[in-house]
Amino acid sequence: MPRIGIEGTLSDIKGALQERGYELVELRQEQDAQNCDCCVISGQDKDVMGMSNAAIQGSVINAHGMTADEVCEQVDSRFQ
């Protein structure tokens, strides 16, 4: 299963992704994103955790304004 990095403030989305069986990594610092296939960020801070350059090769999903189901659909679509 893909590893998904997620900001700690996104607890509802975190729960929904766990229910779908994704392996989650809480993003606390830039290094946390390095082995993730995809990251979900809140979008509240454009330069989240001081990451001004891309720390991962995978997708970054900005969850701002999205429901947990919408974010899960975005994640699912990247791995189908």
DSSP file (Angstrom, degrees, kcal/mol; ACC not computed):
  #  RESIDUE AA STRUCTURE BP1 BP2  ACC     N-H-->O    O-->H-N    N-H-->O    O-->H-N    TCO  KAPPA ALPHA  PHI   PSI    X-CA   Y-CA   Z-CA
    1    1 A M              0   0    0      0, 0.0    20,-0.0     0, 0.0    21,-0.0   0.000 360.0 360.0 360.0 142.1    0.0    0.0    0.0
    2    2 A P        -     0   0    0      0, 0.0    21,-1.5     0, 0.0     2,-0.5  -0.258 360.0-120.7 -63.0 150.1    1.3    3.5   -0.8
    3    3 A R  E     -a   23   0A   0     32,-0.2    34,-2.6    19,-0.1    35,-1.2  -0.832  27.9-161.5 -93.4 126.7    2.7    5.6    2.0
    4    4 A I  E     -ab  24  38A   0     19,-3.2    21,-2.5    -2,-0.5     2,-0.4  -0.941   7.6-149.0-114.2 123.7    0.9    8.9    2.5
    5    5 A G  E     +ab  25  39A   0     33,-2.9    35,-3.0    -2,-0.5     2,-0.4  -0.739  24.2 179.7 -86.1 137.6    2.4   11.8    4.4
    6    6 A I  E     -ab  26  40A   0     19,-2.5    21,-2.4    -2,-0.4    35,-0.2  -1.000  31.0-112.6-144.5 139.6   -0.3   14.0    6.1
    7    7 A E  E >   -a   27   0A   0     33,-1.6     3,-1.7    -2,-0.4     7,-0.1  -0.440  29.8-124.6 -67.2 142.8   -0.2   17.1    8.3
    8    8 A G  T 3  S+     0   0    0     19,-0.6     3,-0.2     1,-0.3    -1,-0.1   0.721 105.5  67.0 -62.7 -23.7   -1.3   16.4   11.9
    9    9 A T  T 3  S+     0   0    0      1,-0.2     2,-0.9     2,-0.1     3,-0.3   0.605  83.6  77.2 -73.8 -10.4   -4.0   19.0   11.7
   10   10 A L    <>  +     0   0    0     -3,-1.7     4,-2.6     1,-0.2    -1,-0.2  -0.384  52.9 148.3 -98.0  55.7   -6.0   16.9    9.2
   11   11 A S  H  >  +     0   0    0     -2,-0.9     4,-2.3     1,-0.2    -1,-0.2   0.839  68.9  52.1 -63.7 -36.4   -7.4   14.4   11.7
   12   12 A D  H  > S+     0   0    0     -3,-0.3     4,-1.8     2,-0.2    -1,-0.2   0.907 113.9  43.7 -66.7 -40.0  -10.6   13.7    9.9
   13   13 A I  H  > S+     0   0    0      2,-0.2     4,-2.5     1,-0.2     5,-0.2   0.883 110.7  56.1 -70.4 -38.6   -8.8   13.0    6.6
   14   14 A K  H  X S+     0   0    0     -4,-2.6     4,-2.2     1,-0.2    -2,-0.2   0.928 108.3  47.8 -57.7 -47.0   -6.2   10.9    8.5
   15   15 A G  H  X S+     0   0    0     -4,-2.3     4,-2.0     1,-0.2    -1,-0.2   0.898 111.4  50.2 -61.7 -41.8   -9.0    8.7    9.8
   16   16 A A  H  X S+     0   0    0     -4,-1.8     4,-1.0     1,-0.2    -1,-0.2   0.892 111.4  47.9 -65.8 -39.8  -10.6    8.3    6.4
   17   17 A L  H  <>S+     0   0    0     -4,-2.5     5,-2.0     2,-0.2     4,-0.2   0.881 109.7  53.1 -68.7 -37.2   -7.3    7.3    4.8
   18   18 A Q  H ><5S+     0   0    0     -4,-2.2     3,-1.6     1,-0.2    -2,-0.2   0.898 104.7  55.7 -63.2 -40.1   -6.6    4.8    7.6
   19   19 A E  H 3<5S+     0   0    0     -4,-2.0    -1,-0.2     1,-0.3    -2,-0.2   0.818 104.8  53.6 -61.2 -29.9  -10.0    3.2    7.0
   20   20 A R  T 3<5S-     0   0    0     -4,-1.0    -1,-0.3    -3,-0.2    -2,-0.2   0.464 122.5-108.5 -85.2  -1.7   -9.0    2.7    3.3
   21   21 A G  T < 5 +     0   0    0     -3,-1.6    -3,-0.2     1,-0.3     2,-0.1   0.572  64.2 151.6  91.9   9.9   -5.8    1.0    4.4
   22   22 A Y      < -     0   0    0     -5,-2.0     2,-0.6     1,-0.1    -1,-0.3  -0.479  48.1-122.2 -75.4 146.0   -3.2    3.5    3.6
   23   23 A E  E     -a    3   0A   0    -21,-1.5   -19,-3.2    -2,-0.1     2,-0.3  -0.789  35.7-154.0 -84.5 123.5    0.0    3.7    5.5
   24   24 A L  E     -a    4   0A   0     -2,-0.6     2,-0.4   -21,-0.2   -19,-0.2  -0.796  17.8-168.8-109.8 144.2    0.3    7.2    7.0
   25   25 A V  E     -a    5   0A   0    -21,-2.5   -19,-2.5    -2,-0.3     2,-0.4  -0.996  25.3-129.0-126.3 123.1    3.3    9.2    8.1
   26   26 A E  E     -a    6   0A   0     -2,-0.4     2,-0.9   -21,-0.2     3,-0.2  -0.583  21.0-132.1 -74.8 130.4    2.7   12.4   10.0
   27   27 A L  E     +a    7   0A   0    -21,-2.4   -19,-0.6    -2,-0.4     3,-0.1  -0.732  49.3 142.8 -87.0 107.6    4.5   15.3    8.5
   28   28 A R  S    S+     0   0    0     -2,-0.9     2,-0.3     1,-0.4    -1,-0.2   0.667  71.6   7.4-111.9 -31.9    6.4   17.2   11.2
   29   29 A Q  S >  S-     0   0    0     -3,-0.2     3,-1.6     1,-0.0     4,-0.5  -0.930  85.5 -92.8-146.8 167.8    9.5   18.2    9.3
   30   30 A E  G >  S+     0   0    0     19,-0.4     3,-1.5    -2,-0.3     4,-0.4   0.835 118.1  60.6 -55.4 -39.6   10.8   18.0    5.7
   31   31 A Q  G >  S+     0   0    0      1,-0.3     3,-1.2     2,-0.2     4,-0.4   0.774  90.9  70.0 -61.9 -26.6   12.5   14.6    6.1
   32   32 A D  G <  S+     0   0    0     -3,-1.6     3,-0.4     1,-0.3    -1,-0.3   0.782  97.0  52.2 -62.4 -26.5    9.2   13.0    7.0
   33   33 A A  G X  S+     0   0    0     -3,-1.5     3,-1.7    -4,-0.5    -1,-0.3   0.589  83.6  91.4 -85.1 -11.2    8.0   13.4    3.4
   34   34 A Q  T <  S+     0   0    0     -3,-1.2    23,-0.2    -4,-0.4    -1,-0.2   0.813  92.4  35.6 -61.4 -35.9   11.0   11.8    1.8
   35   35 A N  T 3  S+     0   0    0     -3,-0.4     2,-0.3    -4,-0.4    -1,-0.3   0.142  94.7 112.7-104.7  20.1    9.7    8.2    1.6
   36   36 A C    <   -     0   0    0     -3,-1.7    22,-0.5     1,-0.1    21,-0.3  -0.683  56.7-153.0 -94.8 147.0    6.1    9.0    0.9
   37   37 A D  S    S+     0   0    0    -34,-2.6    22,-0.9     1,-0.3     2,-0.3   0.684  84.8   3.4 -84.7 -21.1    4.3    8.3   -2.4
   38   38 A C  E     -bc   4  59A   0    -35,-1.2   -33,-2.9    20,-0.2     2,-0.4  -0.973  67.0-146.8-161.0 149.4    1.9   11.2   -1.9
   39   39 A C  E     -bc   5  60A   0     20,-2.3    22,-3.4    -2,-0.3     2,-0.5  -0.977   2.6-154.6-127.2 143.2    1.5   14.0    0.7
   40   40 A V  E     -bc   6  61A   0    -35,-3.0   -33,-1.6    -2,-0.4     2,-0.3  -0.972  19.4-176.8-115.8 121.7   -1.7   15.7    1.9
   41   41 A I  E     - c   0  62A   0     20,-2.8    22,-3.2    -2,-0.5    23,-0.3  -0.808  33.4-127.8-117.8 158.9   -1.3   19.2    3.2
   42   42 A S        -     0   0    0     -2,-0.3    23,-0.1    20,-0.2    -1,-0.1   0.767  33.3-137.2 -76.2 -25.3   -3.8   21.6    4.8
   43   43 A G  S    S+     0   0    0      2,-0.3     3,-0.2    20,-0.1    -1,-0.1   0.470  73.1 115.9  81.0   1.3   -2.9   24.5    2.4
   44   44 A Q  S    S+     0   0    0      1,-0.2     2,-0.4     2,-0.1    -1,-0.0   0.773  80.9  35.6 -72.5 -24.7   -3.0   27.0    5.3
   45   45 A D    >   -     0   0    0      1,-0.1     3,-0.7     0, 0.0    -2,-0.3  -0.970  69.9-156.4-131.9 115.5    0.7   27.6    4.7
   46   46 A K  T 3  S+     0   0    0     -2,-0.4     2,-0.6     1,-0.3    -1,-0.1   0.841  97.4  46.5 -60.4 -33.7    2.1   27.6    1.2
   47   47 A D  T >  S-     0   0    0      3,-0.0     3,-2.1    -4,-0.0    -1,-0.3  -0.512  90.3-164.4-107.3  61.9    5.6   26.8    2.5
   48   48 A V  G X   -     0   0    0     -3,-0.7     3,-2.2    -2,-0.6    -2,-0.0  -0.201  69.8  -9.3 -56.0 129.5    4.5   24.1    4.9
   49   49 A M  G 3  S-     0   0    0      1,-0.3   -19,-0.4   -22,-0.1    -1,-0.3   0.721 125.7 -64.4  56.0  25.7    7.2   23.2    7.5
   50   50 A G  G <  S+     0   0    0     -3,-2.1     2,-1.5     1,-0.2    -1,-0.3   0.676  90.7 150.8  76.1  15.6    9.7   25.4    5.6
   51   51 A M    <   +     0   0    0     -3,-2.2    -1,-0.2     1,-0.2    -3,-0.2  -0.643   3.8 155.3 -84.6  90.1    9.6   23.1    2.5
   52   52 A S        +     0   0    0     -2,-1.5     2,-0.3    -5,-0.1    -1,-0.2   0.649  65.0  48.4 -89.9 -15.8   10.4   25.6   -0.2
   53   53 A N  S    S-     0   0    0     -3,-0.2     2,-0.3    -6,-0.0     0, 0.0  -0.851 104.8 -85.2-119.3 160.8   11.7   22.9   -2.5
   54   54 A A        -     0   0    0     -2,-0.3    -2,-0.1     1,-0.2     3,-0.0  -0.461  36.5-177.6 -69.5 123.9   10.1   19.6   -3.4
   55   55 A A        +     0   0    0     -2,-0.3     2,-0.3    -4,-0.1    -1,-0.2   0.566  67.3  44.3 -96.6 -11.8   11.0   16.9   -0.8
   56   56 A I        -     0   0    0      2,-0.2   -22,-0.1     1,-0.1   -19,-0.1  -0.899  65.1-141.7-131.3 160.7    9.1   14.1   -2.6
   57   57 A Q  S    S+     0   0    0    -21,-0.3   -20,-0.1    -2,-0.3    -1,-0.1   0.648  81.8  78.4 -88.9 -19.4    8.8   12.8   -6.1
   58   58 A G  S    S-     0   0    0    -22,-0.5   -20,-0.2     1,-0.2    -2,-0.2   0.035  92.1 -65.5 -82.6-170.0    5.1   12.0   -5.7
   59   59 A S  E     -c   38   0A   0    -22,-0.9   -20,-2.3    16,-0.1     2,-0.5  -0.384  34.0-148.4 -78.2 152.7    1.9   14.1   -5.7
   60   60 A V  E     -c   39   0A   0    -22,-0.2     2,-0.6    -2,-0.1   -20,-0.2  -0.995  11.9-158.6-120.7 124.0    1.0   16.8   -3.2
   61   61 A I  E     -c   40   0A   0    -22,-3.4   -20,-2.8    -2,-0.5     2,-0.8  -0.908   7.9-148.1-107.1 122.3   -2.7   17.2   -2.5
   62   62 A N  E     -c   41   0A   0     -2,-0.6   -20,-0.2   -22,-0.2   -22,-0.1  -0.809  10.5-169.1 -88.6 111.3   -3.8   20.5   -1.0
   63   63 A A    >   +     0   0    0    -22,-3.2     3,-2.4    -2,-0.8   -21,-0.2   0.420  37.6 134.3 -83.8   1.1   -6.8   19.6    1.1
   64   64 A H  T 3  S+     0   0    0      1,-0.3     3,-0.1   -23,-0.3   -21,-0.1  -0.319  81.9   2.4 -57.6 123.1   -7.9   23.2    1.7
   65   65 A G  T 3  S+     0   0    0      1,-0.3     2,-0.3   -23,-0.1    -1,-0.3   0.513 107.8 116.3  80.0   5.8  -11.7   23.4    1.1
   66   66 A M    <   -     0   0    0     -3,-2.4    -1,-0.3     1,-0.0     2,-0.1  -0.782  61.9-125.4-107.9 150.3  -12.1   19.7    0.5
   67   67 A T     >  -     0   0    0     -2,-0.3     4,-2.1    -3,-0.1     5,-0.2  -0.415  32.9-105.4 -81.5 167.4  -14.0   17.1    2.5
   68   68 A A  H  > S+     0   0    0      1,-0.2     4,-2.4     2,-0.2     5,-0.2   0.896 122.7  51.8 -59.7 -40.8  -12.3   13.9    3.8
   69   69 A D  H  > S+     0   0    0      1,-0.2     4,-2.3     2,-0.2    -1,-0.2   0.891 107.8  51.4 -64.7 -39.3  -14.1   11.9    1.0
   70   70 A E  H  > S+     0   0    0      2,-0.2     4,-1.9     1,-0.2    -1,-0.2   0.903 110.9  47.9 -64.5 -40.6  -12.9   14.3   -1.7
   71   71 A V  H  X S+     0   0    0     -4,-2.1     4,-2.5     2,-0.2    -2,-0.2   0.922 110.5  51.9 -65.6 -43.3   -9.3   14.0   -0.5
   72   72 A C  H  X S+     0   0    0     -4,-2.4     4,-3.1     1,-0.2    -2,-0.2   0.894 108.4  51.5 -60.0 -40.0   -9.6   10.2   -0.3
   73   73 A E  H  X S+     0   0    0     -4,-2.3     4,-2.3     2,-0.2    -1,-0.2   0.893 109.4  50.4 -63.3 -39.4  -10.9   10.2   -3.9
   74   74 A Q  H  X S+     0   0    0     -4,-1.9     4,-0.9     2,-0.2    -2,-0.2   0.919 113.2  45.4 -63.5 -43.9   -7.9   12.3   -5.0
   75   75 A V  H >X S+     0   0    0     -4,-2.5     3,-0.9     1,-0.2     4,-0.6   0.945 112.6  50.8 -64.4 -48.2   -5.5    9.9   -3.3
   76   76 A D  H >< S+     0   0    0     -4,-3.1     3,-1.4     1,-0.3     4,-0.4   0.896 105.1  57.3 -55.8 -42.3   -7.2    6.8   -4.7
   77   77 A S  H 3< S+     0   0    0     -4,-2.3     3,-0.4     1,-0.3    -1,-0.3   0.758 102.0  56.0 -65.2 -23.8   -7.1    8.3   -8.2
   78   78 A R  H << S+     0   0    0     -3,-0.9    -1,-0.3    -4,-0.9    -2,-0.2   0.658 113.5  39.2 -81.0 -15.3   -3.3    8.6   -8.0
   79   79 A F    <<        0   0    0     -3,-1.4    -1,-0.2    -4,-0.6    -2,-0.2   0.208 360.0 360.0-121.7  15.9   -2.8    4.9   -7.2
   80   80 A Q              0   0    0     -3,-0.4    -1,-0.1    -4,-0.4    -2,-0.1   0.430 360.0 360.0 -97.5 360.0   -5.3    3.1   -9.4
